């Protein structure tokens, strides 16, 4: 550190004396140093842009181009057909069926997930013994692999041998046909999703809750507000930006749901069908099946764009909804 | 819910009689019902993982047992042996592929993201703000959007069914760059960089000797998340790799396709596939939690 300070203090004289002694080398060095200062930042950020341009931006734009074609890799067909794919998409029952499935699973997974996460975060925010143990336990599901857990849950949801039907049987409930009914299969998949993500959202809420000044609660307690009222009238309103964040993240992730339903379709010939009646086929599965399963890359690309539009539309709707409910208060 | 309802219950009288400073302590203490809620939540979180281990260590008759067994059995080694001998799972290969791909992506992401993050946080150059904005914009694009053209690129490069297909597109992410920029902004004092500059350090020298050591905590968290994410990747490997050159997720998918009645074999597969992540989690659990909560604060 001391050596660092010295040259900067009597800096001006030194370079001139050095320059007079060995001028050519100095300028060469100075030029190199200037190149370093000017060029290094661009060199440092360029790896990201190279990777992104080739594998991120280009595919995105190219998807649009592909979607304007009848494009098959196996047969080598590549025919420009304009907007025909999108035209077909609008009346394609398979697509809309998958869209309803995706939205259905999204709603019945996200709403309870975020509510439970709020309550769990509120509980974690208390003073307690072993706080770290509880927090680590809550995020344990996140560090398991999605595919592995989907297999475990699929077995647990088995109609005849599953643990869950056995457990509800203890209460006298008849076995549920989890995979064959549309509603129950959505519920089963929603439970898999929630099992994984509730703890994560709870930790995000907890972080935001810890930033709320405690005297707000103390003042409310003096005024006689119960804990329930404190929760709904202090915690939840102040958490609105965080809730918005989690809603958007859940929308983006939820509408792209893929791994869980794929692995939930046990014993069907085509796993991308989402059950024999396509009862839990999501949009992403439909896209995948068209492109990679049936060599309809052009139409698959059109479905990908439709999904992208849906994600943007729903993120906006959710954004406005959360803002609106907050603004009313 | 129950916690909230019963919250102000039994402990309330205590703080009332306490000194003024401790007057509101009761407001924050966990009530028995808080504990009950958390213990139930904890049990639900951990049980499926525990159940996976139980089945993986037993024999296939386990599924017919009433009531189901609640303790691990002694057949774990046998099941894992069958797993690695299985001709359709290519399990050893999948495990090795996943190790290589996840490690390569992690090292590369941490290196390039911290390099770019340092540049964005601490160096002066033209177009910096606009470039940073484009990075934030890229974070919002869902990866799956481009999966079809990405596959076409791989076909053109002759990379279908090659391991680099699941590595190269993910060498550095916008999220990583942004995260490292946010951290470098606060964690590296400008004076330190100036001092190193005056000392004759090249810009890369400054990064290597001054910035990278200061970024270590954030780099660790980024590395953990990147490793877990790459390890878990399912859709893209499924599209671009074939079942005989799988990642570990595809290996267990192979098992689920062909052996869906052989639960102990499948569960041995899922257990081994999850094990590296659980080991990472046990060692770095605190950092992972810190990472999630930090990220939330920044967002």
Interface residues (C-beta under 8 A of the other chain):
Chain A: X1 X3 X4 X5 X7 X8 X11 X36 X37 X38 X40 X41 X42 X44 X45 X47 X48 X51 X52 X54 X55 X56 X57 X58 X59 X60 X62 X63 X66 X73 X119 X120 X122 X123 X124 X126 X127 X128 X129 X132 X134 X135 X136 X137 X138 X139 X140 X141 X143 X144 X145 X146 X147 X148 X149 X151 X152 X153 X154 X155 X156 X158 X161 X163 X166 X195 X199 X200 X203 X204 X205 X206 X207 X208 X211 X214 X217 X218 X221 X226 X227 X228 X231 X242 X245 X252 X256 X258 X259 X262 X263 X266 X267 X271 X284 X287 X288 X291 X292 X297 X300 X301 X304 X305 X307 X308 X311
Chain B: X1 X3 X4 X5 X7 X8 X24 X25 X27 X28 X29 X30 X31 X34 X35 X37 X38 X41 X42 X44 X45 X46 X48 X49 X51 X52 X55 X63 X64 X66 X67 X68 X112 X113 X115 X116 X118 X119 X120 X123 X124 X125 X128 X131 X135 X138 X140 X141 X142 X144 X145 X146 X147 X148 X149 X150 X151 X152 X153 X155 X168 X169 X170 X171 X172 X174 X177 X195 X196 X198 X199 X202 X203 X204 X207 X228 X231 X232 X234 X235 X239 X248 X249 X252 X253 X256 X257 X260 X263 X266 X267 X269 X270 X271 X273 X274 X277 X278 X280 X281 X285 X286 X288 X289 X292 X293 X294 X295 X296 X297 X299
